[in-house]
């Protein structure tokens, strides 16, 4: 067991750690990009009420549902975490 074996081990460790670090950085950027894409697909203001009326829900109920959904979406609250 000489210094050659130790240097190979350190080299392998650095390559492995660099690979994992690079993959995690890539994952962060992909997640940010997905988040921006999904936010762009969010329905515009008042779309919830129009959709509810389309499915036969009374307009007063549809407006209440729409207000609740918009309030929840704007609260920034996440129940899953």
GINOR-V779390 format. One record per pair of residues at least 24 apart in sequence whose C-alpha atoms are under 10 Angstrom apart, sorted by the first residue. I is the first residue (numbers start at 1). J is the second residue. If there is no record, write none. Layout:
BEGIN
<<I	J> <I	J>>
END
This chain:
BEGIN
<<44	70> <45	70> <46	70>>
END
